[in-house]
Amino acid sequence: KGAGPTPYSRMGDGYAVLRSTVREYLCSEAMHGLGIPTTRALCITGSDAPVYRETAETGAILTRMAPSHVRFGTFEYFSHTKQHDLLKLLADYVIKMHYPQLVTENEPYA
């Protein structure tokens, strides 16, 4: 996070400031400590290039780790666009890779 503009940067510049990345790191570790599944922060890398908000701030990049990079929004996209065959394919993949104990259940999607 914070490496620059992407299609997902919601009209922002896509850059992160150090204070925000530290806060995100602390929140993700607190959630992990509470047993809440979340992404984890691998590292924060500072930048010499200033990032302009109200004032010039130190830029930073947060590198995340996760067991999977499948996002909930991917399921929503397939559902809203009525691509139910791809929705089922994605659900089957996630069950097989991350919840194999559900493969033999009568209702693995419930």
N, C-alpha and C positions, 0 to 999 in steps of 0.2 A: 504494500500500500504506500502511495506517495511518490511513485516513480514518474508521474506525469500524466498528461491527458490520455484517457481511454474512452471508448464508447459508453463506459459506465460511470464516468466522473460527474454526472449530473450537472452539466453546465459550469462546473468549477474548473480550476486549473489542473486538478489531478495531483497536486503536490501536497505533502504533509509537513507539518512543523513538528519540531522535537517534542514540545510539551504534549501535543496530541498523541504522538506515537507512544510516549511513556505512559500516558493515561490508558491507552488501549492495551498496552502490554500488562499493566497492573490489573486491569479489569479481567483480561483473559486468564491470568494466573489465579486471581481470586475465584473466578468461576470454576476453574479446574480444581482448586482446593476444596470447593464446596461440593464437588462431584457432579457438576453440571457439564455435560458434553459441550465442548467448544473447540475452536481452533487454538493452537498454541503459537506463541511468538518464538521464532528461532533466534532472531537478532534485530537490533535497531542499528542502522548505519547512518551516521551523521553526514551532512553535506556542507561544503563551503559556500555553495550557492544560496543566496538569501531567498526566502519565500515571503512574499508581501501579503500581509493581512492588514490589520489596523496600522502596524508598523512592520519593519523588516524583521523576520525571525529566522532562526536556524532551521534549515530544511532537514528532513530525515526520511528514511525508508524503513518500513516495518516488513520483515519477511515472516510469513506465517507457515505453519505446518498443520496438516490435518490427515486423519486416516483416509479421507476421501474428499475429493473436490466436487462431488455431486452436490448441487445446491437445491434447496426447496423450490426455488423459482423455476428450475428446469421442469419439475413436475407440474407446476402451475402453468407454464408456457404450453406444454403438450396438452393439458386439460382445456385451457381456454381456446386453443386453436383446433380443438377437436381431433387431435392426432392420437387417438386412443391406442392405436397399435404401438406407437413409439412410447406412450406413457406406460403401457404394460411391459414393453421391452426394458425400459429403464427401471421399473419397479422390480422386475425379475432379476436384473443385474445387481441391484442394490441388495436384495434379499440374499442372492447367492454369495456375494462377496463380503457382506457385512453382518448378515443375520442368518447364517446357514441353518440354524436350528428351526427356522420357520419354513424351510423348503418342504418338509413332510407334514406340515399343519394342514387341516381341512380348509382354513381360510387364512392363507399367509398374508393377505393384504389388509386384514381387519385390524 
